[in-house]
Amino acid sequence: MTRVREDRAAFRRPTNLSLDEQLVADAKALGINVSRACEVGLDAEIRAERNRRWKEENLEATAAWAEYVETYGLPLERYRQF
């Protein structure tokens, strides 16, 4: 579950958004805080994009590590208790 830090509340910035009219009406009918829902969704998108970019930027290193483990095994494997 994506969690937006509560300490962000003091730093909210008014923003204009264009949203589907029916979605807004449904949200209001259900008592959903549209601003909060948008904030949570945006937070999830930001996390997903940062994760995707990290994987892309570190693809070479993770591939090299996987190759190392495939060839030599885990470095401290002999000490594993399981």
N, CA, C and O atoms as a printed pandas DataFrame, in Angstrom:
     atom_number atom_name residue_name chain_id  residue_number  x_coord  y_coord  z_coord
0              1         N          MET        A               1    0.842   -1.181    0.000
1              2        CA          MET        A               1    0.000    0.000    0.000
2              3         C          MET        A               1    0.884    1.240    0.000
3              4         O          MET        A               1    1.856    1.316    0.752
4              5         N          THR        A               2    0.558    2.174   -0.811
5              6        CA          THR        A               2    1.308    3.412   -0.874
6              7         C          THR        A               2    0.869    4.315    0.259
7              8         O          THR        A               2   -0.325    4.493    0.500
8              9         N          ARG        A               3    1.838    4.882    0.950
9             10        CA          ARG        A               3    1.530    5.784    2.050
10            11         C          ARG        A               3    2.166    7.139    1.781
11            12         O          ARG        A               3    3.355    7.237    1.479
12            13         N          VAL        A               4    1.370    8.159    1.895
13            14        CA          VAL        A               4    1.872    9.514    1.761
14            15         C          VAL        A               4    2.222    9.985    3.162
15            16         O          VAL        A               4    1.421    9.855    4.087
16            17         N          ARG        A               5    3.407   10.526    3.313
17            18        CA          ARG        A               5    3.840   10.977    4.639
18            19         C          ARG        A               5    2.898   12.038    5.173
19            20         O          ARG        A               5    2.508   12.960    4.456
20            21         N          GLU        A               6    2.541   11.899    6.427
21            22        CA          GLU        A               6    1.636   12.843    7.058
22            23         C          GLU        A               6    2.264   14.225    7.220
23            24         O          GLU        A               6    1.538   15.218    7.257
24            25         N          ASP        A               7    3.587   14.319    7.319
25            26        CA          ASP        A               7    4.224   15.617    7.513
26            27         C          ASP        A               7    4.130   16.506    6.276
27            28         O          ASP        A               7    4.513   17.675    6.332
28            29         N          ARG        A               8    3.639   15.987    5.181
29            30        CA          ARG        A               8    3.457   16.791    3.974
30            31         C          ARG        A               8    2.261   17.733    4.113
31            32         O          ARG        A               8    2.155   18.705    3.366
32            33         N          ALA        A               9    1.371   17.461    5.046
33            34        CA          ALA        A               9    0.145   18.241    5.184
34            35         C          ALA        A               9    0.435   19.729    5.333
35            36         O          ALA        A               9   -0.309   20.548    4.793
36            37         N          ALA        A              10    1.465   20.095    6.032
37            38        CA          ALA        A              10    1.784   21.498    6.260
38            39         C          ALA        A              10    2.310   22.185    5.005
39            40         O          ALA        A              10    2.368   23.414    4.962
40            41         N          PHE        A              11    2.685   21.440    4.008
41            42        CA          PHE        A              11    3.300   22.006    2.812
42            43         C          PHE        A              11    2.454   21.799    1.561
43            44         O          PHE        A              11    2.997   21.730    0.459
44            45         N          ARG        A              12    1.155   21.702    1.708
45            46        CA          ARG        A              12    0.284   21.479    0.551
46            47         C          ARG        A              12    0.249   22.735   -0.324
47            48         O          ARG        A              12    0.286   23.861    0.172
48            49         N          ARG        A              13    0.177   22.510   -1.623
49            50        CA          ARG        A              13    0.136   23.608   -2.588
50            51         C          ARG        A              13   -1.162   23.485   -3.385
51            52         O          ARG        A              13   -1.452   22.422   -3.933
52            53         N          PRO        A              14   -1.933   24.547   -3.452
53            54        CA          PRO        A              14   -3.152   24.497   -4.264
54            55         C          PRO        A              14   -2.792   24.244   -5.725
55            56         O          PRO        A              14   -1.868   24.858   -6.258
56            57         N          THR        A              15   -3.524   23.342   -6.366
57            58        CA          THR        A              15   -3.241   22.961   -7.743
58            59         C          THR        A              15   -4.558   22.786   -8.491
59            60         O          THR        A              15   -5.528   22.276   -7.930
60            61         N          ASN        A              16   -4.594   23.193   -9.720
61            62        CA          ASN        A              16   -5.764   22.957  -10.563
62            63         C          ASN        A              16   -5.555   21.682  -11.351
63            64         O          ASN        A              16   -4.506   21.487  -11.966
64            65         N          LEU        A              17   -6.555   20.814  -11.331
65            66        CA          LEU        A              17   -6.498   19.563  -12.080
66            67         C          LEU        A              17   -7.727   19.459  -12.964
67            68         O          LEU        A              17   -8.791   19.978  -12.627
68            69         N          SER        A              18   -7.581   18.800  -14.072
69            70        CA          SER        A              18   -8.723   18.472  -14.913
70            71         C          SER        A              18   -9.003   16.990  -14.731
71            72         O          SER        A              18   -8.184   16.142  -15.087
72            73         N          LEU        A              19  -10.164   16.690  -14.174
73            74        CA          LEU        A              19  -10.534   15.303  -13.906
74            75         C          LEU        A              19  -11.852   14.978  -14.576
75            76         O          LEU        A              19  -12.682   15.859  -14.800
76            77         N          ASP        A              20  -12.037   13.722  -14.891
77            78        CA          ASP        A              20  -13.282   13.260  -15.472
78            79         C          ASP        A              20  -14.446   13.640  -14.553
79            80         O          ASP        A              20  -14.427   13.339  -13.359
80            81         N          GLU        A              21  -15.440   14.292  -15.110
81            82        CA          GLU        A              21  -16.576   14.800  -14.334
82            83         C          GLU        A              21  -17.296   13.694  -13.572
83            84         O          GLU        A              21  -17.681   13.885  -12.418
84            85         N          GLN        A              22  -17.479   12.550  -14.203
85            86        CA          GLN        A              22  -18.191   11.452  -13.545
86            87         C          GLN        A              22  -17.377   10.877  -12.388
87            88         O          GLN        A              22  -17.939   10.493  -11.363
88            89         N          LEU        A              23  -16.064   10.818  -12.549
89            90        CA          LEU        A              23  -15.219   10.337  -11.455
90            91         C          LEU        A              23  -15.339   11.249  -10.235
91            92         O          LEU        A              23  -15.430   10.773   -9.103
92            93         N          VAL        A              24  -15.340   12.540  -10.471
93            94        CA          VAL        A              24  -15.459   13.498   -9.368
94            95         C          VAL        A              24  -16.822   13.354   -8.701
95            96         O          VAL        A              24  -16.912   13.356   -7.474
96            97         N          ALA        A              25  -17.883   13.230   -9.497
97            98        CA          ALA        A              25  -19.230   13.065   -8.945
98            99         C          ALA        A              25  -19.325   11.781   -8.123
99           100         O          ALA        A              25  -19.893   11.784   -7.031
100          101         N          ASP        A              26  -18.776   10.692   -8.639
101          102        CA          ASP        A              26  -18.799    9.419   -7.905
102          103         C          ASP        A              26  -18.008    9.518   -6.608
103          104         O          ASP        A              26  -18.433    8.999   -5.576
104          105         N          ALA        A              27  -16.874   10.176   -6.659
105          106        CA          ALA        A              27  -16.048   10.333   -5.458
106          107         C          ALA        A              27  -16.804   11.132   -4.399
107          108         O          ALA        A              27  -16.817   10.758   -3.226
108          109         N          LYS        A              28  -17.421   12.210   -4.804
109          110        CA          LYS        A              28  -18.188   13.033   -3.853
110          111         C          LYS        A              28  -19.339   12.232   -3.261
111          112         O          LYS        A              28  -19.588   12.299   -2.057
112          113         N          ALA        A              29  -20.044   11.473   -4.103
113          114        CA          ALA        A              29  -21.168   10.659   -3.634
114          115         C          ALA        A              29  -20.718    9.612   -2.618
115          116         O          ALA        A              29  -21.472    9.250   -1.715
116          117         N          LEU        A              30  -19.500    9.135   -2.771
117          118        CA          LEU        A              30  -18.970    8.113   -1.868
118          119         C          LEU        A              30  -18.191    8.699   -0.696
119          120         O          LEU        A              30  -17.683    7.959    0.147
120          121         N          GLY        A              31  -18.096   10.014   -0.641
121          122        CA          GLY        A              31  -17.386   10.659    0.460
122          123         C          GLY        A              31  -15.874   10.545    0.356
123          124         O          GLY        A              31  -15.172   10.596    1.366
124          125         N          ILE        A              32  -15.381   10.392   -0.843
125          126        CA          ILE        A              32  -13.935   10.265   -1.056
126          127         C          ILE        A              32  -13.330   11.659   -1.197
127          128         O          ILE        A              32  -13.845   12.487   -1.949
128          129         N          ASN        A              33  -12.265   11.913   -0.492
129          130        CA          ASN        A              33  -11.547   13.175   -0.581
130          131         C          ASN        A              33  -10.734   13.139   -1.878
131          132         O          ASN        A              33   -9.735   12.426   -1.979
132          133         N          VAL        A              34  -11.174   13.910   -2.853
133          134        CA          VAL        A              34  -10.550   13.885   -4.182
134          135         C          VAL        A              34   -9.093   14.333   -4.120
135          136         O          VAL        A              34   -8.229   13.733   -4.761
136          137         N          SER        A              35   -8.820   15.374   -3.359
137          138        CA          SER        A              35   -7.437   15.857   -3.250
138          139         C          SER        A              35   -6.539   14.775   -2.668
139          140         O          SER        A              35   -5.445   14.527   -3.176
140          141         N          ARG        A              36   -7.000   14.137   -1.607
141          142        CA          ARG        A              36   -6.200   13.090   -0.955
142          143         C          ARG        A              36   -6.004   11.900   -1.898
143          144         O          ARG        A              36   -4.909   11.346   -1.987
144          145         N          ALA        A              37   -7.072   11.513   -2.601
145          146        CA          ALA        A              37   -6.978   10.386   -3.533
146          147         C          ALA        A              37   -5.989   10.692   -4.652
147          148         O          ALA        A              37   -5.204    9.828   -5.044
148          149         N          CYS        A              38   -6.023   11.921   -5.168
149          150        CA          CYS        A              38   -5.063   12.318   -6.211
150          151         C          CYS        A              38   -3.644   12.295   -5.658
151          152         O          CYS        A              38   -2.716   11.850   -6.333
152          153         N          GLU        A              39   -3.481   12.771   -4.441
153          154        CA          GLU        A              39   -2.157   12.803   -3.803
154          155         C          GLU        A              39   -1.600   11.385   -3.633
155          156         O          GLU        A              39   -0.431   11.132   -3.921
156          157         N          VAL        A              40   -2.439   10.479   -3.170
157          158        CA          VAL        A              40   -2.003    9.094   -2.980
158          159         C          VAL        A              40   -1.653    8.451   -4.324
159          160         O          VAL        A              40   -0.647    7.752   -4.441
160          161         N          GLY        A              41   -2.487    8.692   -5.333
161          162        CA          GLY        A              41   -2.220    8.142   -6.658
162          163         C          GLY        A              41   -0.953    8.710   -7.273
163          164         O          GLY        A              41   -0.178    7.980   -7.890
164          165         N          LEU        A              42   -0.739   10.013   -7.108
165          166        CA          LEU        A              42    0.479   10.637   -7.631
166          167         C          LEU        A              42    1.714   10.103   -6.915
167          168         O          LEU        A              42    2.748    9.869   -7.540
168          169         N          ASP        A              43    1.604    9.911   -5.608
169          170        CA          ASP        A              43    2.710    9.345   -4.846
170          171         C          ASP        A              43    3.066    7.951   -5.364
171          172         O          ASP        A              43    4.243    7.620   -5.507
172          173         N          ALA        A              44    2.048    7.140   -5.646
173          174        CA          ALA        A              44    2.288    5.792   -6.173
174          175         C          ALA        A              44    2.965    5.851   -7.537
175          176         O          ALA        A              44    3.879    5.072   -7.807
176          177         N          GLU        A              45    2.531    6.761   -8.392
177          178        CA          GLU        A              45    3.139    6.902   -9.721
178          179         C          GLU        A              45    4.590    7.351   -9.626
179          180         O          GLU        A              45    5.445    6.856  -10.361
180          181         N          ILE        A              46    4.872    8.287   -8.722
181          182        CA          ILE        A              46    6.237    8.773   -8.540
182          183         C          ILE        A              46    7.134    7.639   -8.057
183          184         O          ILE        A              46    8.239    7.464   -8.570
184          185         N          ARG        A              47    6.673    6.875   -7.083
185          186        CA          ARG        A              47    7.464    5.745   -6.580
186          187         C          ARG        A              47    7.731    4.717   -7.684
187          188         O          ARG        A              47    8.846    4.216   -7.822
188          189         N          ALA        A              48    6.699    4.414   -8.463
189          190        CA          ALA        A              48    6.851    3.434   -9.549
190          191         C          ALA        A              48    7.855    3.923  -10.590
191          192         O          ALA        A              48    8.684    3.146  -11.064
192          193         N          GLU        A              49    7.788    5.201  -10.946
193          194        CA          GLU        A              49    8.710    5.749  -11.953
194          195         C          GLU        A              49   10.137    5.795  -11.418
195          196         O          GLU        A              49   11.084    5.480  -12.140
196          197         N          ARG        A              50   10.293    6.186  -10.155
197          198        CA          ARG        A              50   11.645    6.180   -9.569
198          199         C          ARG        A              50   12.211    4.766   -9.536
199          200         O          ARG        A              50   13.394    4.568   -9.813
200          201         N          ASN        A              51   11.390    3.792   -9.203
201          202        CA          ASN        A              51   11.819    2.393   -9.173
202          203         C          ASN        A              51   12.219    1.925  -10.570
203          204         O          ASN        A              51   13.248    1.272  -10.745
204          205         N          ARG        A              52   11.394    2.267  -11.565
205          206        CA          ARG        A              52   11.698    1.874  -12.941
206          207         C          ARG        A              52   13.024    2.486  -13.401
207          208         O          ARG        A              52   13.852    1.812  -14.013
208          209         N          ARG        A              53   13.209    3.770  -13.097
209          210        CA          ARG        A              53   14.453    4.444  -13.505
210          211         C          ARG        A              53   15.663    3.868  -12.788
211          212         O          ARG        A              53   16.723    3.716  -13.395
212          213         N          TRP        A              54   15.523    3.542  -11.494
213          214        CA          TRP        A              54   16.637    2.961  -10.758
214          215         C          TRP        A              54   17.043    1.640  -11.397
215          216         O          TRP        A              54   18.227    1.378  -11.611
216          217         N          LYS        A              55   16.049    0.814  -11.699
217          218        CA          LYS        A              55   16.342   -0.481  -12.328
218          219         C          LYS        A              55   17.043   -0.288  -13.671
219          220         O          LYS        A              55   17.989   -1.005  -13.999
220          221         N          GLU        A              56   16.571    0.683  -14.437
221          222        CA          GLU        A              56   17.177    0.964  -15.742
222          223         C          GLU        A              56   18.619    1.450  -15.583
223          224         O          GLU        A              56   19.513    0.992  -16.294
224          225         N          GLU        A              57   18.841    2.375  -14.652
225          226        CA          GLU        A              57   20.171    2.942  -14.433
226          227         C          GLU        A              57   21.154    1.923  -13.865
227          228         O          GLU        A              57   22.360    2.038  -14.084
228          229         N          ASN        A              58   20.649    0.929  -13.138
229          230        CA          ASN        A              58   21.506   -0.045  -12.478
230          231         C          ASN        A              58   21.447   -1.426  -13.119
231          232         O          ASN        A              58   21.885   -2.411  -12.524
232          233         N          LEU        A              59   20.915   -1.496  -14.316
233          234        CA          LEU        A              59   20.754   -2.758  -15.016
234          235         C          LEU        A              59   22.089   -3.486  -15.194
235          236         O          LEU        A              59   22.182   -4.694  -14.980
236          237         N          GLU        A              60   23.097   -2.749  -15.579
237          238        CA          GLU        A              60   24.408   -3.346  -15.806
238          239         C          GLU        A              60   24.987   -3.946  -14.527
239          240         O          GLU        A              60   25.517   -5.057  -14.535
240          241         N          ALA        A              61   24.881   -3.204  -13.436
241          242        CA          ALA        A              61   25.417   -3.673  -12.154
242          243         C          ALA        A              61   24.651   -4.890  -11.640
243          244         O          ALA        A              61   25.261   -5.840  -11.148
244          245         N          THR        A              62   23.328   -4.872  -11.749
245          246        CA          THR        A              62   22.557   -6.022  -11.267
246          247         C          THR        A              62   22.807   -7.249  -12.131
247          248         O          THR        A              62   22.821   -8.370  -11.623
248          249         N          ALA        A              63   23.004   -7.054  -13.422
249          250        CA          ALA        A              63   23.327   -8.177  -14.303
250          251         C          ALA        A              63   24.700   -8.746  -13.955
251          252         O          ALA        A              63   24.884   -9.964  -13.946
252          253         N          ALA        A              64   25.655   -7.878  -13.671
253          254        CA          ALA        A              64   26.998   -8.338  -13.301
254          255         C          ALA        A              64   26.955   -9.116  -11.990
255          256         O          ALA        A              64   27.629  -10.136  -11.851
256          257         N          TRP        A              65   26.166   -8.638  -11.026
257          258        CA          TRP        A              65   26.051   -9.341   -9.753
258          259         C          TRP        A              65   25.390  -10.698   -9.951
259          260         O          TRP        A              65   25.828  -11.688   -9.364
260          261         N          ALA        A              66   24.350  -10.760  -10.765
261          262        CA          ALA        A              66   23.678  -12.035  -11.028
262          263         C          ALA        A              66   24.642  -13.019  -11.688
263          264         O          ALA        A              66   24.633  -14.211  -11.378
264          265         N          GLU        A              67   25.459  -12.522  -12.584
265          266        CA          GLU        A              67   26.449  -13.377  -13.257
266          267         C          GLU        A              67   27.488  -13.881  -12.250
267          268         O          GLU        A              67   27.884  -15.046  -12.296
268          269         N          TYR        A              68   27.926  -13.009  -11.348
269          270        CA          TYR        A              68   28.886  -13.397  -10.318
270          271         C          TYR        A              68   28.308  -14.512   -9.445
271          272         O          TYR        A              68   28.974  -15.516   -9.191
272          273         N          VAL        A              69   27.080  -14.332   -8.992
273          274        CA          VAL        A              69   26.447  -15.330   -8.123
274          275         C          VAL        A              69   26.261  -16.635   -8.875
275          276         O          VAL        A              69   26.440  -17.715   -8.312
276          277         N          GLU        A              70   25.903  -16.536  -10.144
277          278        CA          GLU        A              70   25.738  -17.745  -10.969
278          279         C          GLU        A              70   27.064  -18.505  -11.079
279          280         O          GLU        A              70   27.085  -19.734  -11.024
280          281         N          THR        A              71   28.150  -17.780  -11.232
281          282        CA          THR        A              71   29.466  -18.400  -11.398
282          283         C          THR        A              71   30.059  -18.886  -10.082
283          284         O          THR        A              71   30.541  -20.015   -9.995
284          285         N          TYR        A              72   30.024  -18.036   -9.056
285          286        CA          TYR        A              72   30.743  -18.332   -7.816
286          287         C          TYR        A              72   29.847  -18.630   -6.621
287          288         O          TYR        A              72   30.348  -19.057   -5.580
288          289         N          GLY        A              73   28.574  -18.425   -6.735
289          290        CA          GLY        A              73   27.657  -18.612   -5.611
290          291         C          GLY        A              73   27.659  -17.383   -4.713
291          292         O          GLY        A              73   28.352  -16.402   -4.982
292          293         N          LEU        A              74   26.876  -17.450   -3.645
293          294        CA          LEU        A              74   26.807  -16.330   -2.710
294          295         C          LEU        A              74   28.086  -16.243   -1.897
295          296         O          LEU        A              74   28.614  -17.272   -1.476
296          297         N          PRO        A              75   28.592  -15.052   -1.668
297          298        CA          PRO        A              75   29.884  -14.880   -1.001
298          299         C          PRO        A              75   30.001  -15.551    0.379
299          300         O          PRO        A              75   31.047  -16.127    0.678
300          301         N          LEU        A              76   28.997  -15.497    1.199
301          302        CA          LEU        A              76   29.079  -16.071    2.550
302          303         C          LEU        A              76   28.145  -17.272    2.714
303          304         O          LEU        A              76   27.662  -17.557    3.810
304          305         N          GLU        A              77   27.910  -17.950    1.633
305          306        CA          GLU        A              77   26.950  -19.054    1.626
306          307         C          GLU        A              77   27.296  -20.149    2.639
307          308         O          GLU        A              77   26.395  -20.762    3.212
308          309         N          ARG        A              78   28.558  -20.397    2.863
309          310        CA          ARG        A              78   28.956  -21.478    3.782
310          311         C          ARG        A              78   28.554  -21.179    5.224
311          312         O          ARG        A              78   28.531  -22.089    6.052
312          313         N          TYR        A              79   28.240  -19.934    5.538
313          314        CA          TYR        A              79   27.841  -19.576    6.890
314          315         C          TYR        A              79   26.324  -19.542    7.084
315          316         O          TYR        A              79   25.843  -19.276    8.186
316          317         N          ARG        A              80   25.591  -19.805    6.038
317          318        CA          ARG        A              80   24.119  -19.758    6.136
318          319         C          ARG        A              80   23.621  -20.850    7.065
319          320         O          ARG        A              80   24.139  -21.967    7.063
320          321         N          GLN        A              81   22.612  -20.518    7.860
321          322        CA          GLN        A              81   22.026  -21.470    8.806
322          323         C          GLN        A              81   20.785  -22.140    8.240
323          324         O          GLN        A              81   20.178  -22.964    8.924
324          325         N          PHE        A              82   20.391  -21.820    7.026
325          326        CA          PHE        A              82   19.166  -22.403    6.461
326          327         C          PHE        A              82   19.413  -22.955    5.086
327          328         O          PHE        A              82   18.495  -23.484    4.459
